[in-house]
C-alpha cells in the first residue's frame, strides 16, 4: 500500500471543502461569506432562489391560489430562526439582532418558492429603504396577477429572482 503525503492530503481536503463552499482557517471549516453588496437582494452565490416542484402552472389552482395554502408548507419558526442566526453570521451583518431581519423566502411561498431550502431562505434586513415589508407588497401583487392569469408563474418567479425591486414594472404591473 502506498503512502500519501500529509501535504497532499491537506491540499486535497482544502480543495474538497472549497468545492463545498467552505474555507479552512486555523484548522476548522467555516462557511464561505455571503456579500451584502447586493442588498436589498440576497447574494446569488449564497441564495440563488429555489423552487417547490409541487407548484407549477398546472397546479396553481390547488396550491398557491388556494387561500391559506402557504401555511401548509411554511417551515417552523424554530427552523427559520436557527437558520437566520447562522446566515446573519455568513452575511457578516454588524447588527446581529435577529429581530432586525426577516428570514425571507427569496422566491416567496406564494409564488412557489421552496419552503425549507437554504438556497431560498436568507436574512433580509428590516431596515433601509427597501425592506422585507416592501418585498411582501410586491409578492402579493405578483401572486394576484398569477392567479388572475395575467402573468405566468414562471415569469413572476423570474422577475423576483432577477430583481424584486423592479419585478412589477418589468411585468407591466406598476
N, C-alpha and C positions, 0 to 999 in steps of 0.2 A: 504494500500500500504506500502510495507516495504521500509525502508531507507537503502541505500547502503553507506557504509562509504567512505569518501573522499580518504583515503589512498588506498582503494581497487580500486576505480575509477582511481586514478592516476596510480596505478600499471598496471591495465588493459589497460589504454591508452598508457602507455610506451611500453607494450608488443605488442599492435597493431601497433604502429609506428615502432618498431624494426622489426616486420614481414614484414612491407612495405619497409624496408631498410632505415629507418630514425632513428635518435637519438634525445633525448631531452637534451638540455643544456640551463640553465638559463631560462627555461620556453618556449623555442621556438624549433621548429623541424628543423633539418638540415640534408641534405643528408649525408649518410654514405660515408666515404672517400674511394677513389679508390687508389690502390697502384701503385707506379712507379716501383716496384720491378721486373716487368715482361718485362719492355722495352727491345727491341723495339715492344713488343706485348702489347695489352691493358690488363688490369686486367680482367680476365674472369668472375669474380663475378660482374663486372660492365658492361662489353661489351663482352658477350659470342659469339656474332655474331647472325644475324637474316636473314632469307631468304625471298625473294619475292615469294609468292606462284604462281605467274603468270609465273615464269621461271622454267621450268622442262626440262628434257632430250627431251621430246616430243615437246616442244615449242621453243627450242633454235634457230631454223631456222627462226622464226618470232619475236624473241626477241633479245637476246644478240648477235647473229651472223649477225644481220642487222646493217650495218653502220649507226651510228647516233642514235641508239635506246636508249642508256643511257641518252641522252639529253632529251628524252621524259619523263623520270622518275626521273631525278636528282632534289633534293629539291632546293628551292631558297636559295640564299646566305644569305638573311635575317634570314631564319630559321636556317641554319647551323652556322652562326656567333653567334646568340643568344645562341645556344646550346654549341658552343665552349667555350664561356665565362663562362657559368655555369660549364662545365666539367673541365676547367682549374683549377677552384677552387676545385672541387671534387677530382682531382688528386693531389692537393697541390703543383703544379708547382711553383717554386720560380720566374721563368720568366713568367710574366702574359701578355706579349705582344702577341696579337692574331696573328700577322704576323709571329711568330716563330713556329706556329702549323698549320697543315692541319686538318680540321675536316674531317676525313677519314672514309670511309666505311670499317669496318674490313673485311667483306665479300664484295668485290667490286661489284659495279653495273654490271660490265661486266661479273661477274660470278653469277649473280642472287641474290645479296645482297639486303636486304630490304632498300628502299630508305630513309625513314624518321624515322626508328626505333632507339630509343636511345640505344637499345641493340646492334646496329650495327654501330653507329657513335661514334667516340672518337677523342680527340685532340692529334694527332700524331705529335711528335716533328720533326721539320725540321732540327734539329742539331743532332750531333752524327755520328757514323759510319754507322748505318743502319737507313736510313731516309725514309720519305714518298716517296721521289723520287725513292729510291731503290725498295720499295714495288711496285710502279707503273710499273716498268720494269717486275717484277715477274708476276703481274696481267695480263699484256699484253701478255706475253708468255703463260700463262695458258689459257687465252681466245682463243688464236690462236690454241692451242692444242685441246681444247674442240670443237671448230668449225670445226677443221680438222678431228675430230673423233678419235684422238689418245689417248685422256684422257676423261673419263666420267665427266659430270658436277658434280656429287656427289663426285667423287674422288678429283677434283680440289677444290671444296668447303671445303672438309675435310682437304686437305693439307694446305690451307690458315689458317683455324681455328686452326689446330694443331700447326703450326709454319711457317709463311710466309717466314722466312729466310732459311728454308730447303725444302720448298714446291717443287721447281723444282727438286732438287736432289732426294727427296723421290718418285717422279713420274718418275724418269729416264729421265728428260728433260734438265739436265745441263751437 
